[in-house]
Amino acid sequence: MFSHNGIIIVFTLLIALMASIMPMPLSVDAFRPDWVLIVLVYWCLALPSKVNIITAWFMGFILDVLLGSVLGVHAAAMALSVYIVVVNFQKIRNFSVWQQALIIGILAALYHLLVFWMQRFLTDAVFLTSYLYPVITSVVLWPWVFLLLRRVRRHFKIM
């Protein structure tokens, strides 16, 4: 993965990590999209042989460290969400971008519910409906992220 193609993929994942921890005003922070999940799903759909469940687990683990959460919570949720994409990537690829956006919404909701359930099991986390706000923004942003990353992939001839 560390060829010319791999460096571009890693760079996009690093940008997604930075966007996940970038400071935002409190009024909009609850709506922060799941940048890492969205970028991982794109690369899993485009190149499932290069970006897979191991990459998702590793990115989730880094997200655990960056967010200061219990180690493995985001890693397990990210790996399970990406597993669903990797197993069904041929079907998902054939959907329109808007249908894919709905699938992203389902995956983001699953991801947040898995993180909540694991945190609830390990600590005394309380579920709030605002916990699922990032699902809405992830669905809305998917078409633009998809088009941007596809353009990057085509420009750099990543195969």
Backbone as a chain_set.jsonl record, in Angstrom:
{"seq": "MFSHNGIIIVFTLLIALMASIMPMPLSVDAFRPDWVLIVLVYWCLALPSKVNIITAWFMGFILDVLLGSVLGVHAAAMALSVYIVVVNFQKIRNFSVWQQALIIGILAALYHLLVFWMQRFLTDAVFLTSYLYPVITSVVLWPWVFLLLRRVRRHFKIM", "coords": {"N": [[0.814, -1.191, 0.0], [2.164, 1.148, 0.168], [3.054, 2.338, -2.161], [3.135, 4.77, -4.816], [0.398, 5.061, -5.193], [-0.555, 4.173, -2.72], [0.372, 6.127, -0.974], [-1.183, 8.343, -1.58], [-3.708, 7.415, -0.817], [-3.291, 7.006, 1.949], [-2.765, 9.661, 2.625], [-5.298, 10.872, 2.153], [-6.751, 9.569, 4.129], [-5.449, 10.519, 6.403], [-6.137, 13.224, 6.251], [-8.865, 12.927, 6.717], [-8.77, 12.024, 9.368], [-7.723, 14.31, 10.596], [-9.811, 16.1, 10.106], [-11.678, 14.964, 11.727], [-10.895, 15.587, 14.293], [-10.631, 18.272, 14.356], [-11.09, 21.464, 15.811], [-14.35, 22.77, 16.414], [-17.151, 25.04, 16.486], [-19.325, 24.779, 19.318], [-22.028, 24.719, 18.71], [-22.276, 23.481, 16.232], [-20.743, 21.257, 16.423], [-21.911, 18.856, 17.196], [-22.93, 17.925, 14.863], [-20.846, 16.977, 13.381], [-19.534, 15.256, 10.667], [-18.893, 11.744, 10.003], [-15.988, 11.533, 9.127], [-13.767, 9.795, 8.779], [-14.967, 7.297, 8.476], [-16.492, 7.743, 6.138], [-14.498, 8.254, 4.188], [-13.045, 5.874, 4.336], [-15.036, 4.045, 3.502], [-15.388, 4.886, 0.86], [-12.838, 4.236, -0.271], [-12.837, 1.508, 0.187], [-14.895, 0.69, -1.474], [-13.857, 1.47, -3.941], [-11.265, 0.334, -4.096], [-11.116, -2.499, -2.95], [-9.201, -4.446, -2.487], [-6.975, -3.169, -1.54], [-7.668, -1.39, 0.529], [-9.127, -2.319, 3.431], [-10.66, -4.342, 5.993], [-8.668, -4.493, 7.933], [-7.304, -2.087, 7.593], [-9.399, -0.408, 8.33], [-9.733, -1.126, 11.034], [-7.278, -0.295, 12.056], [-7.399, 2.49, 11.535], [-9.616, 3.121, 13.115], [-8.531, 2.537, 15.605], [-6.546, 4.498, 15.786], [-8.26, 6.679, 15.83], [-9.499, 6.199, 18.289], [-7.346, 6.768, 19.999], [-6.869, 9.483, 19.365], [-9.306, 10.682, 20.092], [-9.461, 10.054, 22.722], [-10.931, 7.959, 23.758], [-12.063, 4.756, 25.067], [-9.74, 2.29, 24.328], [-10.075, 0.524, 21.346], [-12.797, 0.668, 20.972], [-13.798, 2.424, 18.897], [-12.295, 1.234, 16.937], [-13.28, -1.415, 16.701], [-15.956, -0.903, 15.991], [-15.613, 0.508, 13.596], [-14.298, -1.414, 12.043], [-16.272, -3.425, 11.855], [-18.308, -2.036, 10.494], [-17.026, -1.442, 8.062], [-16.529, -4.019, 7.231], [-19.046, -4.882, 6.413], [-19.329, -3.315, 4.136], [-17.169, -4.233, 2.553], [-17.854, -6.894, 2.1], [-20.107, -6.575, 0.549], [-19.358, -4.971, -1.621], [-19.508, -5.086, -4.44], [-22.22, -4.99, -5.02], [-22.963, -2.539, -3.858], [-21.466, -0.725, -5.328], [-22.867, -0.603, -7.729], [-25.097, 0.88, -7.2], [-26.799, 4.068, -7.371], [-25.363, 7.305, -6.611], [-26.946, 8.599, -4.728], [-28.405, 6.505, -3.626], [-26.289, 5.14, -2.521], [-25.641, 7.022, -0.607], [-27.723, 6.72, 1.207], [-27.091, 4.184, 2.148], [-24.676, 4.79, 3.359], [-25.704, 6.32, 5.427], [-27.052, 4.349, 6.925], [-24.854, 2.757, 7.623], [-23.368, 4.625, 9.106], [-25.139, 5.105, 11.202], [-25.207, 2.531, 12.336], [-22.512, 2.364, 13.078], [-22.34, 4.436, 15.037], [-24.177, 3.48, 16.912], [-22.963, 1.051, 17.644], [-20.592, 2.036, 18.802], [-21.752, 3.439, 20.937], [-23.021, 1.321, 22.343], [-20.816, -0.233, 23.122], [-19.429, 1.634, 24.693], [-21.351, 2.05, 26.63], [-21.433, -0.426, 27.806], [-18.869, -0.524, 28.905], [-18.578, 1.85, 30.333], [-20.599, 4.35, 31.96], [-22.284, 5.43, 29.851], [-24.759, 7.572, 28.447], [-27.53, 7.494, 26.331], [-28.249, 9.862, 23.874], [-30.383, 11.607, 21.622], [-29.069, 13.387, 20.012], [-26.744, 12.154, 19.502], [-26.888, 10.812, 17.14], [-26.854, 12.729, 15.165], [-24.572, 13.121, 13.435], [-25.046, 11.227, 11.471], [-26.881, 12.302, 9.693], [-25.431, 14.451, 8.527], [-23.366, 13.0, 7.363], [-24.684, 11.538, 5.396], [-25.588, 13.638, 3.765], [-23.167, 14.737, 2.908], [-21.92, 12.662, 1.507], [-22.294, 12.401, -1.445], [-20.672, 14.54, -2.427], [-18.167, 14.034, -1.281], [-17.692, 11.547, -2.416], [-17.539, 12.233, -5.181], [-15.322, 13.977, -5.123], [-13.227, 12.32, -4.134], [-13.234, 10.378, -6.125], [-12.399, 11.886, -8.269], [-9.806, 12.537, -7.401], [-8.728, 9.953, -7.322], [-8.817, 9.265, -10.063], [-7.256, 11.306, -11.165], [-4.684, 10.834, -10.097], [-4.363, 8.322, -11.037], [-4.963, 5.961, -9.547], [-5.05, 2.628, -8.933]], "CA": [[0.0, 0.0, 0.0], [2.996, 2.342, 0.244], [3.509, 2.815, -3.447], [2.587, 6.106, -5.115], [-1.039, 4.973, -4.938], [-0.782, 4.032, -1.289], [0.641, 7.397, -0.296], [-2.367, 9.201, -1.776], [-4.77, 6.855, 0.021], [-2.947, 7.338, 3.336], [-2.93, 11.109, 2.761], [-6.731, 11.172, 2.3], [-7.168, 9.083, 5.444], [-4.92, 11.462, 7.396], [-6.992, 14.413, 6.201], [-10.115, 12.562, 7.397], [-8.487, 12.021, 10.804], [-7.608, 15.71, 11.042], [-11.154, 16.687, 10.098], [-12.423, 14.377, 12.847], [-10.493, 16.182, 15.582], [-10.522, 19.718, 14.186], [-12.027, 22.192, 16.684], [-15.516, 23.38, 15.782], [-18.046, 25.662, 17.481], [-20.183, 23.807, 19.997], [-23.351, 24.657, 18.096], [-22.258, 22.586, 15.061], [-19.889, 20.096, 16.681], [-22.743, 17.649, 17.273], [-23.237, 17.502, 13.493], [-19.597, 16.622, 12.697], [-19.706, 13.994, 9.932], [-17.934, 10.662, 10.26], [-15.063, 11.686, 8.002], [-12.941, 8.599, 8.589], [-15.84, 6.248, 7.944], [-16.858, 8.069, 4.763], [-13.326, 8.064, 3.325], [-12.785, 4.425, 4.303], [-16.044, 3.386, 2.665], [-15.074, 5.171, -0.543], [-11.683, 3.452, -0.722], [-13.226, 0.091, 0.177], [-15.686, 0.474, -2.688], [-13.013, 1.67, -5.118], [-10.121, -0.581, -4.083], [-11.275, -3.382, -1.783], [-8.015, -5.278, -2.25], [-5.948, -2.364, -0.875], [-8.227, -0.823, 1.763], [-10.027, -3.367, 3.891], [-11.034, -4.356, 7.411], [-7.475, -4.216, 8.742], [-7.125, -0.641, 7.51], [-10.474, 0.196, 9.124], [-9.433, -1.336, 12.448], [-6.15, 0.572, 12.376], [-7.886, 3.873, 11.563], [-10.454, 3.23, 14.303], [-7.64, 2.556, 16.759], [-5.973, 5.855, 15.821], [-9.351, 7.559, 16.255], [-9.623, 5.999, 19.738], [-6.26, 7.507, 20.66], [-7.07, 10.917, 19.161], [-10.498, 11.142, 20.808], [-9.329, 9.732, 24.134], [-11.948, 6.996, 24.186], [-11.553, 3.448, 25.45], [-9.068, 1.7, 23.174], [-10.738, -0.579, 20.674], [-14.227, 0.919, 20.752], [-13.96, 2.904, 17.524], [-11.656, 0.265, 16.052], [-14.208, -2.52, 16.463], [-17.131, -0.395, 15.267], [-15.178, 0.839, 12.237], [-14.014, -2.67, 11.341], [-17.535, -4.094, 11.543], [-18.997, -1.256, 9.465], [-16.309, -1.623, 6.798], [-16.73, -5.414, 6.837], [-20.309, -4.933, 5.658], [-19.064, -2.725, 2.822], [-16.262, -5.097, 1.796], [-18.585, -8.098, 1.693], [-21.132, -6.204, -0.436], [-18.882, -3.847, -2.426], [-19.941, -5.174, -5.838], [-23.607, -4.53, -5.074], [-23.024, -1.121, -3.496], [-20.895, 0.028, -6.452], [-23.85, -0.466, -8.797], [-26.146, 1.808, -6.799], [-26.54, 5.479, -7.66], [-24.702, 8.007, -5.505], [-27.944, 8.901, -3.696], [-28.677, 5.248, -2.928], [-25.107, 4.909, -1.69], [-25.727, 7.941, 0.531], [-28.598, 6.075, 2.199], [-26.312, 3.094, 2.752], [-23.749, 5.475, 4.269], [-26.486, 6.671, 6.612], [-27.266, 3.129, 7.713], [-23.555, 2.375, 8.193], [-23.012, 5.607, 10.135], [-25.999, 4.828, 12.36], [-24.676, 1.304, 12.937], [-21.235, 2.719, 13.694], [-22.593, 5.187, 16.276], [-24.837, 2.598, 17.884], [-21.949, 0.127, 18.158], [-19.729, 2.79, 19.722], [-22.53, 3.691, 22.155], [-23.225, 0.077, 23.1], [-19.563, -0.623, 23.767], [-19.156, 2.589, 25.769], [-22.35, 1.789, 27.679], [-21.001, -1.645, 28.482], [-17.632, -0.277, 29.634], [-18.744, 2.996, 31.229], [-22.016, 4.675, 32.125], [-22.701, 6.368, 28.811], [-26.196, 7.763, 28.333], [-27.876, 7.74, 24.925], [-28.968, 11.084, 23.527], [-30.711, 11.593, 20.2], [-28.06, 14.18, 19.304], [-25.65, 11.238, 19.19], [-27.054, 10.351, 15.756], [-26.818, 13.853, 14.217], [-23.579, 12.948, 12.369], [-25.591, 10.381, 10.401], [-27.513, 13.201, 8.72], [-24.404, 15.162, 7.77], [-22.616, 12.032, 6.557], [-25.52, 11.255, 4.216], [-25.598, 14.821, 2.905], [-21.839, 14.968, 2.343], [-21.425, 11.541, 0.721], [-22.124, 12.629, -2.894], [-19.551, 15.427, -2.702], [-16.934, 13.314, -0.94], [-17.543, 10.522, -3.445], [-17.065, 12.854, -6.422], [-13.977, 14.501, -4.895], [-12.264, 11.223, -4.054], [-13.146, 9.742, -7.441], [-11.553, 12.758, -9.085], [-8.438, 12.327, -6.918], [-8.303, 8.616, -7.781], [-8.6, 9.303, -11.512], [-6.146, 12.226, -11.455], [-3.428, 10.161, -9.736], [-4.412, 6.979, -11.645], [-4.856, 4.974, -8.468], [-5.742, 1.385, -9.303]], "C": [[0.86, 1.258, 0.0], [3.679, 2.671, -1.072], [2.984, 4.24, -3.634], [1.093, 6.131, -4.81], [-1.34, 4.942, -3.445], [-0.578, 5.323, -0.528], [-0.56, 8.333, -0.426], [-3.514, 8.717, -0.89], [-4.525, 7.204, 1.488], [-3.139, 8.828, 3.592], [-4.406, 11.475, 2.941], [-7.259, 10.697, 3.658], [-6.658, 9.995, 6.555], [-5.727, 12.755, 7.422], [-8.316, 14.132, 6.911], [-9.915, 12.526, 8.909], [-8.391, 13.452, 11.344], [-8.969, 16.383, 11.08], [-11.986, 16.162, 11.268], [-12.085, 15.009, 14.187], [-10.372, 17.697, 15.517], [-11.529, 20.425, 15.103], [-13.146, 22.845, 15.872], [-16.337, 24.07, 16.862], [-18.995, 24.612, 18.071], [-21.541, 23.651, 19.331], [-23.392, 23.699, 16.903], [-21.428, 21.334, 15.288], [-20.679, 18.791, 16.749], [-23.055, 17.088, 15.889], [-21.987, 17.106, 12.71], [-19.768, 15.278, 11.983], [-18.639, 12.97, 10.315], [-16.935, 10.609, 9.104], [-14.277, 10.407, 7.728], [-13.776, 7.476, 7.987], [-16.178, 6.506, 6.478], [-15.69, 7.805, 3.814], [-12.98, 6.579, 3.23], [-13.777, 3.695, 3.409], [-15.763, 3.654, 1.194], [-13.937, 4.275, -1.028], [-11.985, 1.96, -0.718], [-14.076, -0.246, -1.045], [-14.808, 0.547, -3.929], [-11.911, 0.62, -5.214], [-10.196, -1.542, -2.9], [-10.069, -4.281, -1.514], [-6.921, -4.507, -1.511], [-6.421, -1.798, 0.462], [-9.311, -1.774, 2.229], [-10.268, -3.255, 5.396], [-9.844, -4.04, 8.312], [-7.185, -2.716, 8.748], [-8.166, 0.062, 8.378], [-10.191, 0.045, 10.618], [-8.304, -0.399, 12.882], [-6.591, 2.04, 12.469], [-8.79, 4.101, 12.777], [-9.626, 3.291, 15.571], [-6.985, 3.932, 16.908], [-7.034, 6.851, 16.293], [-9.607, 7.421, 17.759], [-8.572, 6.811, 20.488], [-6.496, 9.009, 20.552], [-8.247, 11.465, 19.957], [-10.445, 10.847, 22.3], [-10.393, 8.776, 24.641], [-11.277, 5.679, 24.573], [-10.961, 2.786, 24.208], [-9.84, 0.501, 22.634], [-12.196, -0.343, 20.362], [-14.469, 1.362, 19.317], [-13.364, 1.91, 16.533], [-12.611, -0.878, 15.709], [-15.419, -2.066, 15.655], [-16.78, -0.08, 13.814], [-14.94, -0.439, 11.434], [-15.304, -3.393, 10.962], [-18.297, -3.353, 10.445], [-18.339, -1.45, 8.102], [-16.433, -3.063, 6.317], [-17.994, -5.558, 5.994], [-20.109, -4.378, 4.25], [-18.216, -3.669, 1.975], [-16.983, -6.342, 1.291], [-19.561, -7.781, 0.558], [-20.666, -5.138, -1.424], [-19.352, -3.913, -3.876], [-21.39, -4.703, -6.003], [-23.682, -3.023, -4.86], [-22.485, -0.251, -4.632], [-21.923, 0.31, -7.538], [-25.001, 0.469, -8.445], [-25.785, 3.219, -7.238], [-25.907, 6.124, -6.423], [-25.69, 8.3, -4.378], [-28.343, 7.642, -2.935], [-27.495, 4.878, -2.032], [-25.133, 5.807, -0.453], [-26.639, 7.362, 1.616], [-27.88, 4.917, 2.894], [-25.289, 3.673, 3.729], [-24.474, 5.858, 5.557], [-26.723, 5.472, 7.519], [-25.962, 2.696, 8.38], [-23.133, 3.331, 9.304], [-23.859, 5.396, 11.394], [-25.531, 3.567, 13.087], [-23.39, 1.589, 13.694], [-21.459, 3.435, 15.033], [-23.279, 4.329, 17.333], [-23.866, 1.585, 18.465], [-21.025, 0.821, 19.148], [-20.481, 3.049, 21.031], [-22.674, 2.428, 22.992], [-21.944, -0.364, 23.805], [-19.208, 0.331, 24.897], [-20.127, 2.398, 26.927], [-21.964, 0.564, 28.496], [-19.791, -1.373, 29.375], [-17.73, 0.871, 30.633], [-20.242, 3.23, 31.407], [-22.449, 5.728, 31.118], [-24.223, 6.4, 28.734], [-26.503, 8.125, 26.893], [-28.68, 9.019, 24.795], [-29.267, 11.042, 22.032], [-29.703, 12.407, 19.391], [-26.849, 13.323, 18.917], [-25.714, 10.768, 17.735], [-27.08, 11.495, 14.739], [-25.753, 13.683, 13.126], [-24.056, 12.061, 11.22], [-26.172, 11.259, 9.299], [-26.454, 13.897, 7.872], [-23.568, 14.224, 6.918], [-23.377, 11.688, 5.281], [-25.474, 12.426, 3.248], [-24.245, 15.019, 2.215], [-21.343, 13.858, 1.427], [-21.289, 11.838, -0.775], [-20.921, 13.508, -3.229], [-18.226, 14.759, -2.374], [-16.656, 12.24, -1.986], [-16.964, 11.121, -4.728], [-15.638, 13.391, -6.27], [-12.948, 13.378, -4.878], [-12.147, 10.47, -5.379], [-12.264, 10.57, -8.369], [-10.08, 12.615, -8.688], [-7.91, 10.992, -7.432], [-7.999, 8.614, -9.268], [-7.411, 10.189, -11.874], [-4.802, 11.549, -11.207], [-3.336, 8.738, -10.277], [-4.18, 5.877, -10.601], [-5.699, 3.766, -8.842], [-5.335, 0.252, -8.406]], "O": [[0.32, 2.353, -0.157], [4.776, 3.229, -1.08], [2.448, 4.836, -2.699], [0.583, 7.096, -4.242], [-2.264, 5.603, -2.97], [-1.273, 5.588, 0.453], [-0.906, 9.036, 0.523], [-4.212, 9.528, -0.282], [-5.438, 7.643, 2.187], [-3.621, 9.219, 4.655], [-4.733, 12.303, 3.792], [-8.112, 11.349, 4.26], [-7.359, 10.22, 7.542], [-5.972, 13.317, 8.489], [-8.834, 14.992, 7.623], [-10.795, 12.952, 9.657], [-8.916, 13.758, 12.415], [-9.251, 17.158, 11.994], [-12.894, 16.844, 11.742], [-12.894, 14.975, 15.114], [-10.044, 18.336, 16.516], [-12.693, 20.028, 15.163], [-12.918, 23.394, 14.794], [-16.228, 23.718, 18.037], [-19.406, 23.677, 17.384], [-22.14, 22.576, 19.379], [-24.454, 23.158, 16.595], [-21.407, 20.442, 14.44], [-20.158, 17.734, 16.394], [-23.404, 15.915, 15.754], [-22.06, 16.918, 11.496], [-20.107, 14.277, 12.615], [-17.606, 13.319, 10.887], [-17.027, 9.754, 8.223], [-14.141, 9.99, 6.578], [-13.319, 6.783, 7.078], [-16.153, 5.581, 5.665], [-15.872, 7.202, 2.756], [-12.657, 6.087, 2.149], [-13.387, 2.816, 2.64], [-15.884, 2.751, 0.366], [-14.052, 3.629, -2.07], [-11.443, 1.22, -1.539], [-13.982, -1.348, -1.585], [-14.994, -0.228, -4.867], [-11.654, 0.081, -6.291], [-9.425, -1.414, -1.949], [-9.937, -4.82, -0.415], [-6.032, -5.118, -0.918], [-5.649, -1.738, 1.419], [-10.29, -2.012, 1.523], [-10.094, -2.188, 5.985], [-10.003, -3.386, 9.343], [-6.858, -2.146, 9.789], [-7.845, 1.021, 9.081], [-10.388, 0.988, 11.384], [-8.372, 0.215, 13.947], [-6.19, 2.747, 13.393], [-8.733, 5.162, 13.399], [-9.971, 4.01, 16.509], [-6.883, 4.464, 18.013], [-6.735, 7.76, 17.067], [-9.898, 8.411, 18.431], [-8.874, 7.461, 21.489], [-6.34, 9.732, 21.536], [-8.192, 12.594, 20.446], [-11.283, 11.331, 23.061], [-10.721, 8.784, 25.828], [-10.066, 5.52, 24.419], [-11.606, 2.729, 23.161], [-10.204, -0.41, 23.377], [-12.782, -1.078, 19.567], [-15.256, 0.745, 18.599], [-13.867, 1.761, 15.42], [-12.73, -1.259, 14.545], [-15.857, -2.765, 14.741], [-17.561, -0.369, 12.907], [-15.341, -0.529, 10.274], [-15.411, -3.921, 9.854], [-18.871, -3.986, 9.559], [-19.032, -1.606, 7.097], [-16.441, -3.305, 5.11], [-18.006, -6.267, 4.987], [-20.657, -4.911, 3.285], [-18.515, -3.88, 0.8], [-16.74, -6.79, 0.171], [-19.811, -8.629, -0.299], [-21.503, -4.457, -2.016], [-19.576, -2.867, -4.485], [-21.737, -4.089, -7.012], [-24.377, -2.317, -5.59], [-22.997, 0.843, -4.868], [-21.86, 1.347, -8.198], [-25.801, 0.813, -9.315], [-24.614, 3.531, -7.452], [-25.92, 5.552, -5.333], [-25.321, 8.256, -3.204], [-28.594, 7.7, -1.731], [-27.677, 4.369, -0.926], [-24.698, 5.398, 0.623], [-26.356, 7.5, 2.806], [-28.051, 4.706, 4.095], [-25.061, 3.11, 4.8], [-23.918, 5.735, 6.648], [-26.607, 5.576, 8.74], [-25.954, 2.315, 9.551], [-22.601, 2.9, 10.328], [-23.355, 5.496, 12.512], [-25.467, 3.544, 14.316], [-23.2, 1.114, 14.813], [-20.844, 3.083, 16.039], [-22.984, 4.451, 18.522], [-23.931, 1.284, 19.657], [-20.708, 0.271, 20.203], [-19.912, 2.897, 22.112], [-22.474, 2.456, 24.206], [-21.984, -0.815, 24.95], [-18.736, -0.104, 25.948], [-19.75, 2.569, 28.086], [-22.146, 0.524, 29.713], [-19.691, -1.923, 30.472], [-17.048, 0.867, 31.658], [-21.053, 2.383, 31.035], [-22.927, 6.797, 31.496], [-24.888, 5.383, 28.932], [-25.824, 8.962, 26.298], [-29.661, 9.232, 25.508], [-28.48, 10.495, 21.26], [-29.507, 12.141, 18.205], [-26.031, 13.734, 18.094], [-24.697, 10.371, 17.167], [-27.308, 11.248, 13.555], [-26.002, 14.068, 11.984], [-23.52, 12.14, 10.114], [-25.977, 10.99, 8.114], [-26.559, 13.932, 6.647], [-23.103, 14.618, 5.849], [-22.781, 11.561, 4.211], [-25.335, 12.229, 2.041], [-24.198, 15.428, 1.055], [-20.426, 14.087, 0.638], [-20.234, 11.546, -1.338], [-20.224, 13.25, -4.209], [-17.259, 14.908, -3.121], [-15.51, 12.048, -2.394], [-16.013, 10.582, -5.294], [-14.833, 13.271, -7.193], [-11.911, 13.474, -5.535], [-11.071, 9.976, -5.715], [-11.484, 10.028, -9.152], [-9.207, 12.578, -9.555], [-6.783, 10.909, -7.92], [-7.011, 8.015, -9.69], [-6.647, 9.865, -12.783], [-3.883, 11.676, -12.016], [-2.364, 8.029, -10.016], [-3.329, 5.002, -10.76], [-6.909, 3.873, -9.042], [-5.816, -0.869, -8.57]]}, "num_chains": 1, "name": "protein.A"}
